[in-house]
Amino acid sequence: MIYALAITVFMVGLYAVCCKKNIIKIIQGVIIMEYALNFFIILLGYRKGGIAPIINKITDMHTFAAQSVDPLPQAIVFISILIGLGLLALMVALAIRLYERYGTFDITEMKKLKG
């Protein structure tokens, strides 16, 4: 059920990217899709009743592996957040430059002003 929530949030972001004409709303859609994807990846690594994957004393490795959560999705999401921050900065800078040039955030108006 929770996977459906992640997919629904992703679809909301996809709708904003595909159907909106305002650059700010498109950027918000990309951010929503990124967060939904990060949420989905974290859900893949979730284990109910799981423990942190840190070994502090010698234990049975079989039971430890069965109880601990997978740290790889957490690392992937951490890197994804860092890359998303750079992407967001680039999109905002591009939106500012487009606004300075055309005086609007509307894509259809920019196509008309292109000349």
C-alpha positions as CSV (number, residue, x, y, z in Angstrom):
1,M,0.0,0.0,0.0
2,I,2.8,2.4,0.9
3,Y,4.4,1.7,-2.5
4,A,1.2,3.0,-4.2
5,L,1.7,6.3,-2.3
6,A,5.2,6.7,-3.7
7,I,4.0,5.9,-7.2
8,T,1.0,8.4,-6.8
9,V,3.3,11.2,-5.6
10,F,5.6,10.4,-8.6
11,M,2.7,10.7,-11.0
12,V,1.7,14.1,-9.5
13,G,5.2,15.3,-10.3
14,L,5.1,13.8,-13.7
15,Y,1.8,15.6,-14.4
16,A,3.4,18.9,-13.4
17,V,6.4,18.3,-15.6
18,C,4.4,17.3,-18.7
19,C,1.3,19.5,-18.5
20,K,2.2,22.7,-16.8
21,K,3.4,25.7,-18.8
22,N,5.1,27.7,-16.0
23,I,8.8,27.0,-15.5
24,I,8.5,27.2,-11.7
25,K,5.8,24.6,-11.6
26,I,7.9,22.4,-13.8
27,I,10.8,22.7,-11.4
28,Q,8.5,21.8,-8.5
29,G,7.3,18.8,-10.5
30,V,10.9,17.6,-10.9
31,I,11.5,18.0,-7.2
32,I,8.4,16.1,-6.3
33,M,9.4,13.3,-8.7
34,E,12.9,13.2,-7.1
35,Y,11.5,12.9,-3.6
36,A,9.0,10.3,-4.6
37,L,11.8,8.2,-6.1
38,N,14.0,8.6,-3.0
39,F,11.0,7.5,-0.9
40,F,10.5,4.5,-3.0
41,I,14.2,3.5,-2.8
42,I,14.1,3.8,1.0
43,L,11.0,1.6,1.1
44,L,12.9,-1.1,-0.9
45,G,15.5,-1.2,1.9
46,Y,13.1,-1.1,4.8
47,R,12.7,-4.2,7.0
48,K,10.0,-4.3,9.7
49,G,11.7,-4.8,13.1
50,G,15.1,-4.3,11.4
51,I,18.3,-3.3,13.2
52,A,21.0,-0.9,12.1
53,P,23.7,-2.7,10.1
54,I,26.4,-2.0,12.6
55,I,28.4,-4.9,14.2
56,N,29.6,-4.0,17.6
57,K,30.5,-7.5,18.8
58,I,30.9,-10.9,17.3
59,T,27.5,-12.4,16.8
60,D,26.0,-15.1,14.5
61,M,26.3,-13.5,11.1
62,H,23.3,-15.5,9.8
63,T,20.9,-13.9,12.3
64,F,22.5,-10.5,12.0
65,A,22.1,-10.6,8.2
66,A,18.4,-11.6,8.6
67,Q,17.6,-8.8,11.0
68,S,19.6,-5.9,9.7
69,V,18.3,-3.4,7.1
70,D,20.1,-3.0,3.8
71,P,22.4,0.1,4.0
72,L,22.8,0.4,0.2
73,P,19.4,2.1,-0.5
74,Q,20.2,4.7,2.2
75,A,23.6,5.4,0.6
76,I,22.0,5.7,-2.9
77,V,19.4,8.1,-1.6
78,F,22.1,10.2,0.1
79,I,23.9,10.5,-3.1
80,S,20.7,11.2,-4.9
81,I,19.8,14.1,-2.6
82,L,23.2,15.6,-3.2
83,I,22.8,15.3,-7.0
84,G,19.3,16.6,-6.8
85,L,20.5,19.7,-4.9
86,G,22.9,20.5,-7.7
87,L,20.2,19.9,-10.3
88,L,17.8,22.2,-8.4
89,A,20.4,25.0,-8.4
90,L,21.0,24.6,-12.1
91,M,17.2,24.6,-12.9
92,V,16.7,27.7,-10.7
93,A,19.6,29.5,-12.3
94,L,18.3,28.6,-15.8
95,A,14.8,29.9,-14.8
96,I,16.3,33.2,-13.6
97,R,18.2,33.6,-16.8
98,L,15.1,32.8,-18.9
99,Y,13.1,35.3,-16.9
100,E,15.7,38.0,-17.4
101,R,15.7,37.4,-21.1
102,Y,12.0,37.0,-21.8
103,G,10.3,38.6,-18.8
104,T,8.0,35.7,-18.2
105,F,8.0,32.2,-16.8
106,D,5.4,30.9,-19.3
107,I,6.9,28.6,-21.9
108,T,4.2,29.4,-24.5
109,E,5.0,33.1,-24.2
110,M,8.7,32.4,-24.7
111,K,8.0,30.5,-27.9
112,K,6.1,33.5,-29.2
113,L,8.8,36.0,-28.2
114,K,11.5,33.8,-29.8
115,G,10.9,35.5,-33.2
